[in-house]
Amino acid sequence: MNRFNFAVFVTIITTLWGLMIGYICWRLFAMISPNFHPLLIAIACASWLAHPIAFTTRFWPDTAWKQFATQLSYAIFGISAVFVVSFIAKDMVLNLITWFIPLDWYASLDVGSSVLLILVSAVVGFFGFQKALRLAEVKRVPVYLPNLSSEWEGLRVVQLTDIHIGSTSDRSVMQQIVDRVNELKPDIVAITGDLVDGSVSDLHHHVEPIFSIKATIGVYFCSGNHDYYSGVEQWSRFLQQGGIEVLSNRHIIHARGEAELVIAGVRDLHAHRIIPQHRCDPVEALRGASKDALRLLLVHQPKSIQLMKEETVDLVLAGHTHGGQFFPFSLLIHLAQPWNAGLYQTKYAQLYVSRGTTHWGPPIRFGADHEITLLELQPARA
């Protein structure tokens, strides 16, 4: 995404954000004493400004002040988002139930629920901020596959996804992730998109530790939507030069004895919106691959598997959803994603959706823990 498009995006979102905050102020003005109106206006202005500051600090000089301003603005924006979205949802519910409750109850419910939401937002922000800035825990997931050959039994696949280097995650975060991955001694490391939020020229130093990942078979990457916003072709060359296989609608074959392993990957589901020639195409990615092989497919958005048509694979790894990341979005994400987080048996394949390795936007995790996923392949038992 070039700077002009980015500026348009931030302007539109900041305007919508301002309208929502304005609505909240208008509603709260009627509930509190006029003596507190100046304080409310100051808080509202800080909440509104936090959005454009958080999204534009990437263009500031790389200093300690930049890191502080980024984290503070994202924290304010995150806590505000919890309150604003919850407050608007509360108003919608109250307006519906006014048909069933006496009008004199409405004011008490309105004030009481608003106070409750302030407390909930503070709790989510405080504990979620602490959780998000900690290194993700390792989540071990056994995956049972029918007809898994003995050569591939016990295969250890580590999935990383949605690391989002460039906002509040930097080189030190990347190094911590790499160190934890290497402790797991994986056979395969699969990076399923949204590695970065920024250009190669700005972020290459922060991403470089990724080249220290050790995996006996290899490290593989498929692109996510944020990689496209950040210059996917430049990042693909950078990763390839460092020894990471970039799977853009293609596959790699490995063999142990007579048994083959196919590792395929696709472009982001909406890649064509950025580069028209780039399509997400699982069929192309698997073209020519043996159907008798163990077949793994890396995608960013879980919905990509709906493009598989008649192709079959044993296991699909995806990210993108963040599990909703924090309340109330951890509840609302189910409205947009048929597969939110965890292991699913779909008509296309077994699908594992990770909640992400770090976070995006506000450094808050609440109700949707981040993870470094270790998937261990085992034969299905009759």
C-alpha positions as CSV (number, residue, x, y, z in Angstrom):
1,M,0.0,0.0,0.0
2,N,1.6,3.3,-1.1
3,R,1.6,6.3,1.2
4,F,-1.3,8.0,-0.6
5,N,-3.6,5.0,-0.3
6,F,-2.4,4.6,3.3
7,A,-3.3,8.2,4.1
8,V,-6.8,7.8,2.5
9,F,-7.3,4.6,4.6
10,V,-6.3,6.3,7.8
11,T,-8.4,9.4,7.1
12,I,-11.5,7.3,6.4
13,I,-11.1,5.1,9.5
14,T,-10.2,8.1,11.7
15,T,-13.3,9.9,10.6
16,L,-15.5,7.0,11.3
17,W,-13.8,6.5,14.6
18,G,-14.4,10.2,15.4
19,L,-18.1,9.8,14.6
20,M,-18.4,6.9,17.0
21,I,-16.6,8.8,19.8
22,G,-18.8,11.8,19.1
23,Y,-21.9,9.7,19.6
24,I,-20.6,8.3,22.9
25,C,-19.9,11.9,24.1
26,W,-23.4,13.0,23.2
27,R,-24.8,10.1,25.1
28,L,-22.6,10.5,28.2
29,F,-23.2,14.3,28.4
30,A,-26.8,13.6,29.5
31,M,-25.6,11.2,32.3
32,I,-22.9,13.2,34.0
33,S,-22.7,16.6,35.6
34,P,-21.7,19.5,33.4
35,N,-18.7,20.0,35.7
36,F,-17.2,16.9,34.2
37,H,-17.9,17.7,30.5
38,P,-14.4,19.3,30.0
39,L,-12.8,16.1,31.3
40,L,-15.0,13.9,29.0
41,I,-14.0,16.1,26.0
42,A,-10.3,15.7,26.9
43,I,-10.6,11.9,27.1
44,A,-12.6,11.8,23.9
45,C,-9.9,13.9,22.1
46,A,-7.1,11.6,23.4
47,S,-9.1,8.5,22.2
48,W,-9.7,10.0,18.8
49,L,-6.1,11.2,18.3
50,A,-4.7,7.8,19.4
51,H,-5.9,6.2,16.2
52,P,-4.0,8.3,13.6
53,I,-0.9,8.5,15.9
54,A,-0.8,4.7,16.3
55,F,-1.1,4.1,12.6
56,T,1.4,6.8,11.5
57,T,4.3,6.3,13.9
58,R,5.8,3.8,11.4
59,F,7.0,6.9,9.5
60,W,8.7,8.5,12.5
61,P,12.5,8.2,13.1
62,D,13.4,4.9,14.8
63,T,13.9,6.1,18.4
64,A,12.8,5.1,21.9
65,W,10.3,7.9,21.7
66,K,8.7,6.4,18.7
67,Q,8.3,3.0,20.5
68,F,6.8,4.7,23.5
69,A,4.4,6.8,21.5
70,T,3.3,3.7,19.4
71,Q,2.6,1.6,22.4
72,L,0.8,4.3,24.4
73,S,-1.4,5.4,21.4
74,Y,-2.3,1.8,20.6
75,A,-3.1,1.1,24.2
76,I,-5.4,4.1,24.5
77,F,-7.0,3.2,21.1
78,G,-7.5,-0.4,22.2
79,I,-9.1,0.4,25.5
80,S,-11.3,3.0,23.8
81,A,-12.3,0.5,21.1
82,V,-13.5,-2.0,23.8
83,F,-15.6,0.7,25.4
84,V,-17.0,2.3,22.2
85,V,-18.0,-1.0,20.5
86,S,-19.5,-2.4,23.8
87,F,-21.3,0.9,24.4
88,I,-22.9,1.0,21.0
89,A,-23.9,-2.7,21.3
90,K,-25.4,-1.9,24.7
91,D,-27.4,1.0,23.2
92,M,-28.8,-1.3,20.5
93,V,-29.9,-3.9,23.0
94,L,-31.5,-1.3,25.3
95,N,-33.4,0.2,22.4
96,L,-34.8,-3.2,21.5
97,I,-35.9,-4.0,25.1
98,T,-37.6,-0.6,25.7
99,W,-40.6,-2.3,24.2
100,F,-40.6,-4.7,27.2
101,I,-39.5,-2.6,30.2
102,P,-41.0,0.4,31.9
103,L,-39.5,3.7,30.8
104,D,-38.5,4.7,34.3
105,W,-36.2,1.6,34.4
106,Y,-34.4,2.7,31.2
107,A,-32.4,5.5,32.8
108,S,-31.2,3.3,35.6
109,L,-30.2,0.5,33.2
110,D,-28.5,3.0,30.9
111,V,-26.3,4.5,33.7
112,G,-25.6,1.2,35.4
113,S,-24.6,-0.6,32.2
114,S,-22.4,2.4,31.1
115,V,-20.5,2.3,34.5
116,L,-20.1,-1.5,34.1
117,L,-18.7,-1.1,30.6
118,I,-16.1,1.5,31.9
119,L,-14.9,-1.1,34.4
120,V,-14.9,-3.9,31.9
121,S,-12.9,-1.8,29.4
122,A,-10.3,-1.0,32.1
123,V,-9.9,-4.7,33.1
124,V,-9.7,-5.8,29.5
125,G,-7.1,-3.1,28.7
126,F,-5.0,-3.7,31.8
127,F,-4.8,-7.5,31.7
128,G,-4.9,-7.7,27.9
129,F,-2.0,-5.3,27.5
130,Q,0.2,-7.4,29.9
131,K,-0.7,-10.6,28.2
132,A,-0.1,-9.3,24.6
133,L,3.4,-8.1,25.3
134,R,4.5,-11.5,26.7
135,L,6.1,-14.1,24.5
136,A,3.4,-16.5,23.2
137,E,3.1,-19.9,24.9
138,V,3.7,-23.1,22.9
139,K,0.5,-24.8,22.0
140,R,0.9,-28.5,21.3
141,V,-1.7,-29.9,18.9
142,P,-1.7,-33.6,18.0
143,V,-3.1,-34.1,14.5
144,Y,-4.4,-37.6,13.6
145,L,-4.3,-38.4,9.9
146,P,-5.7,-41.5,8.2
147,N,-3.2,-43.4,6.0
148,L,-0.2,-41.5,7.4
149,S,2.9,-43.5,6.3
150,S,5.4,-44.6,9.0
151,E,8.1,-42.4,7.4
152,W,6.2,-39.2,8.3
153,E,4.8,-40.4,11.7
154,G,5.7,-37.9,14.4
155,L,6.5,-35.1,12.0
156,R,6.8,-31.9,14.0
157,V,5.4,-28.8,12.3
158,V,5.7,-25.4,14.0
159,Q,3.3,-22.8,12.7
160,L,4.0,-19.0,13.1
161,T,1.5,-16.5,11.8
162,D,0.4,-12.9,12.1
163,I,3.7,-11.7,13.7
164,H,3.1,-8.2,12.3
165,I,6.7,-6.9,12.8
166,G,6.6,-3.1,12.5
167,S,4.0,-1.8,14.8
168,T,4.6,-2.8,18.4
169,S,6.7,-5.9,17.6
170,D,10.4,-5.4,16.7
171,R,13.6,-7.2,16.4
172,S,13.7,-8.3,20.0
173,V,10.3,-9.9,19.7
174,M,11.4,-11.7,16.5
175,Q,14.5,-13.0,18.3
176,Q,12.5,-14.3,21.2
177,I,10.1,-16.1,18.8
178,V,13.1,-17.6,16.9
179,D,14.7,-18.8,20.1
180,R,11.5,-20.5,21.3
181,V,11.0,-22.2,17.9
182,N,14.5,-23.6,17.8
183,E,14.0,-25.1,21.3
184,L,11.2,-27.2,19.8
185,K,13.5,-28.8,17.2
186,P,10.9,-28.7,14.4
187,D,11.0,-30.6,11.1
188,I,9.1,-27.9,9.3
189,V,8.3,-24.3,10.2
190,A,5.3,-22.8,8.4
191,I,4.8,-19.1,8.4
192,T,1.3,-18.4,7.2
193,G,1.3,-14.7,6.4
194,D,1.2,-11.2,7.9
195,L,4.8,-11.3,8.8
196,V,5.3,-7.5,8.5
197,D,3.6,-4.1,8.6
198,G,6.0,-2.0,6.6
199,S,8.6,-1.9,3.8
200,V,11.8,-4.0,3.5
201,S,13.9,-0.8,3.8
202,D,12.2,0.1,7.1
203,L,12.0,-3.3,8.7
204,H,14.6,-5.7,7.3
205,H,16.8,-5.3,10.5
206,H,13.9,-6.3,12.7
207,V,13.0,-9.3,10.6
208,E,16.5,-10.7,10.1
209,P,16.5,-13.0,13.1
210,I,14.0,-15.2,11.2
211,F,16.9,-16.5,9.1
212,S,18.2,-18.2,12.3
213,I,15.3,-20.6,12.5
214,K,16.5,-24.2,12.3
215,A,14.2,-26.9,10.8
216,T,15.4,-30.2,9.5
217,I,13.2,-30.1,6.4
218,G,12.8,-26.4,5.9
219,V,11.1,-23.0,6.6
220,Y,8.2,-22.1,4.4
221,F,6.2,-18.9,3.9
222,C,2.9,-17.9,2.3
223,S,1.7,-14.4,2.0
224,G,-1.0,-12.6,4.0
225,N,-2.9,-9.4,3.2
226,H,-0.6,-7.2,5.3
227,D,2.4,-8.5,3.4
228,Y,0.7,-7.3,0.3
229,Y,0.1,-3.9,1.8
230,S,3.9,-3.8,2.7
231,G,5.3,-4.7,-0.7
232,V,5.0,-8.5,-1.1
233,E,7.4,-8.9,-4.0
234,Q,10.2,-7.1,-2.2
235,W,9.6,-9.1,0.9
236,S,9.4,-12.4,-1.1
237,R,12.9,-11.7,-2.6
238,F,14.2,-10.8,0.9
239,L,13.0,-14.0,2.4
240,Q,14.1,-16.2,-0.5
241,Q,17.6,-14.7,-0.3
242,G,17.7,-15.6,3.4
243,G,16.8,-19.3,2.7
244,I,13.1,-19.3,3.3
245,E,10.9,-20.9,0.7
246,V,8.2,-18.6,-0.5
247,L,5.2,-20.6,-1.7
248,S,3.2,-18.5,-4.1
249,N,0.7,-20.9,-5.6
250,R,3.4,-23.6,-5.8
251,H,4.6,-26.6,-3.9
252,I,7.9,-28.4,-2.8
253,I,8.3,-32.2,-2.7
254,H,10.4,-34.1,-0.1
255,A,10.9,-37.8,0.1
256,R,11.7,-40.4,2.7
257,G,12.2,-43.7,1.1
258,E,9.1,-44.3,-1.0
259,A,7.0,-41.8,0.9
260,E,6.6,-38.3,-0.4
261,L,5.7,-35.1,1.4
262,V,4.1,-32.2,-0.5
263,I,4.3,-28.7,1.1
264,A,2.1,-26.2,-0.9
265,G,1.3,-22.6,-0.3
266,V,-1.0,-20.0,-1.8
267,R,-1.1,-16.2,-2.1
268,D,-3.5,-14.3,0.2
269,L,-7.1,-14.7,-0.6
270,H,-7.4,-11.0,-1.6
271,A,-4.0,-10.6,-3.3
272,H,-5.6,-9.7,-6.6
273,R,-7.0,-6.5,-5.1
274,I,-3.4,-5.3,-4.7
275,I,-1.8,-7.0,-7.7
276,P,-4.4,-8.0,-10.3
277,Q,-2.3,-10.9,-11.7
278,H,-1.9,-12.4,-8.2
279,R,-4.7,-14.9,-7.4
280,C,-5.1,-17.3,-4.5
281,D,-5.2,-20.6,-6.3
282,P,-4.9,-23.9,-4.3
283,V,-5.5,-25.9,-7.5
284,E,-2.5,-24.3,-9.2
285,A,-0.4,-24.7,-6.0
286,L,-1.0,-28.5,-6.0
287,R,-0.8,-29.1,-9.7
288,G,1.3,-32.1,-10.5
289,A,1.6,-33.2,-6.8
290,S,1.0,-36.8,-6.1
291,K,-2.3,-37.5,-4.4
292,D,-0.7,-40.5,-2.6
293,A,1.8,-38.1,-0.8
294,L,1.3,-36.5,2.6
295,R,0.0,-33.1,1.5
296,L,0.2,-29.9,3.6
297,L,-1.2,-26.6,2.4
298,L,-0.3,-23.2,3.8
299,V,-2.9,-20.4,3.5
300,H,-3.3,-17.1,5.3
301,Q,-7.1,-16.7,5.4
302,P,-9.1,-19.9,6.3
303,K,-11.7,-19.1,3.7
304,S,-9.0,-19.9,1.0
305,I,-9.8,-23.6,1.3
306,Q,-13.2,-22.9,-0.4
307,L,-11.2,-22.5,-3.6
308,M,-9.8,-26.0,-3.5
309,K,-12.6,-27.4,-5.7
310,E,-11.8,-31.2,-6.1
311,E,-8.3,-31.0,-4.7
312,T,-7.7,-32.8,-1.4
313,V,-5.0,-32.4,1.2
314,D,-4.3,-33.9,4.6
315,L,-3.8,-30.7,6.6
316,V,-4.3,-27.0,6.0
317,L,-2.6,-24.4,8.2
318,A,-4.1,-20.9,8.4
319,G,-4.1,-17.7,10.5
320,H,-5.6,-14.2,9.9
321,T,-8.4,-14.3,12.4
322,H,-6.3,-13.6,15.6
323,G,-9.2,-15.4,17.3
324,G,-10.7,-12.0,17.5
325,Q,-7.7,-10.9,19.7
326,F,-9.7,-9.2,22.5
327,F,-13.2,-8.8,23.8
328,P,-15.7,-8.0,22.3
329,F,-14.1,-8.8,19.0
330,S,-13.3,-12.3,20.2
331,L,-17.1,-12.8,20.2
332,L,-17.9,-10.9,17.0
333,I,-15.2,-12.7,14.9
334,H,-17.6,-15.7,14.6
335,L,-19.9,-13.5,12.4
336,A,-17.2,-13.0,9.8
337,Q,-15.2,-16.3,9.9
338,P,-16.6,-19.8,9.6
339,W,-13.4,-21.1,11.1
340,N,-12.1,-19.0,13.9
341,A,-9.4,-20.8,15.9
342,G,-8.4,-24.4,16.5
343,L,-8.6,-27.7,14.7
344,Y,-11.5,-28.4,12.4
345,Q,-12.6,-31.3,10.2
346,T,-14.0,-29.6,7.1
347,K,-15.2,-31.2,3.8
348,Y,-12.0,-30.0,2.2
349,A,-9.4,-31.2,4.8
350,Q,-8.4,-31.0,8.4
351,L,-7.8,-27.3,9.1
352,Y,-5.9,-25.7,11.9
353,V,-6.4,-22.0,12.4
354,S,-3.9,-20.3,14.7
355,R,-4.8,-17.2,16.8
356,G,-1.5,-15.6,15.8
357,T,2.0,-15.4,17.2
358,T,1.8,-11.8,18.4
359,H,-0.9,-9.2,17.8
360,W,-2.0,-6.5,15.4
361,G,-2.9,-2.9,16.3
362,P,-3.6,-2.5,20.0
363,P,-1.2,-4.6,22.1
364,I,-4.1,-6.3,23.8
365,R,-4.9,-10.0,24.1
366,F,-8.0,-10.9,26.1
367,G,-10.1,-14.1,25.5
368,A,-7.9,-15.1,22.6
369,D,-4.4,-16.0,23.6
370,H,-1.6,-15.8,21.0
371,E,0.4,-19.0,20.3
372,I,3.4,-20.6,18.8
373,T,1.8,-23.8,17.5
374,L,3.5,-27.2,17.5
375,L,1.5,-29.7,15.4
376,E,2.6,-33.3,15.7
377,L,1.3,-35.7,13.0
378,Q,0.1,-39.1,14.1
379,P,-1.7,-41.9,12.3
380,A,-5.4,-42.0,13.0
381,R,-6.4,-45.0,15.2
382,A,-9.3,-47.2,14.1
